[in-house]
Amino acid sequence: MTLDPETAKAAREAEGTAEQRRQVRKAALASTVGTTIEWYDYFLYGTAAALVFPDVFFPNSSHYVATLESFATYFVGFAARPIGAAIFGHWGDRIGRKATLIVTLVLMGVSTALIGFLPSAASWGSAAAICLIVLRVLQGVAVGGEWSGSVLLSMEWGDQKRRGLMGSWPQLGVACGLILGTALLTIFNSALTDDAFLSWGWRVPFMLSLLMVAIGLYIRLQILETPMFAKAVQQKRIRRTPVLEVIRSHPKEIVLSALIRMSEQMPFYVVTAFVLAYLTDDQHGYSNNFVLIGTLIAAGLEFFLVPYFGHLSDSVGRKRVYMTGAAITGLWGFVYFAMLDSGLSWLVFLALCLGLIPHAMQYGPQASLIAESFPTSLRYGGAGLGYQLASVVAGGPAALVATWLIHEFGSGYAVAVYMLLSALITLAACAALRDHSRSDIDDDATYAVAGRTG
């Protein structure tokens, strides 16, 4: 049977539309699964840094000093993230999103698995801690290149009227990774004696990273390059040195993108990493499982709230949702530590469960808010640098500063003031950042004025 030309054309268009929908679904799945694996690896380290590494890698120090040393190794991963953003940002804007993301996934998985095989200080002495730091740096480099690529993979494939929602899917990797990492450590911590857990139990979740990477690679190899990047290649808009060019043409957007994360990233690591050490110390005396289960529930709530707030930003605008979340964060710190220090177990547990709600209000629209600030040909590097620079001033020092504040002032309210200051910085930066919620981000002309004045 031969179709008439009009019918054949309609059939081809329908087939093309169906294939595009399949690619959009694959891109959303690939970006979410990829960031889940990346953040599983990253948060696994954070939890272990609070509960395990002081005893395994710094056994000769006092509890306070060992905790500081452990969180210091945690910090070096954050310091390495802008380096990863620059390295992989260059290649992501030169050769494409897909190929670059495969490299970041493998790098993160291998470095995390090797931590699981690393001998303790009892066997290797100080060399064990040095190797831990090197592997943590590699983790940081991998995450530095992962985030922006995953966001662009989803956002540049999806419906442009729903960029807030599409950009929020890879953000779910934070909640999923936190759930997986915390759940596995909780299971092993519950099933084993303290000695067995410190000896080998904590290592198994790190080793499982290799299996998860294999799954992630299989999914990522099924997708095509994003239409926006393919169009940029076709129109010969690819730059020779995209990272240098985005630094030169969009410095304001990079700096503001980093500063808007102050009230999102810093409190996040207080709630998910520092609080593990805070509540299990001699003064509070809560068990590891008590804190881990509360954190697990908080991550479960965030799993549903992140896409909701991303979707909401498509309706009311990114900045409105984001700044509301930042303002709530500034006040939440005082309520949060009042609940933690109440001495009432049920109230402490409730605080743990609710701790990530203000974070979700910001993290949902954050990906699109930052990525939309840069043109397609410079977006991987620009968004990555802006996002990851915050790691040096916000997330990286968070647990260290919080530990020092508690030691110096003896009150959680000192950390709450720290959270308030971060919220004020975010509100000022977000007010100065242009909102592209309604802009055509596939048109470089949209950014011409910003590039000249930035």
Disulfide bonds with the S-S distance in Angstrom:
none
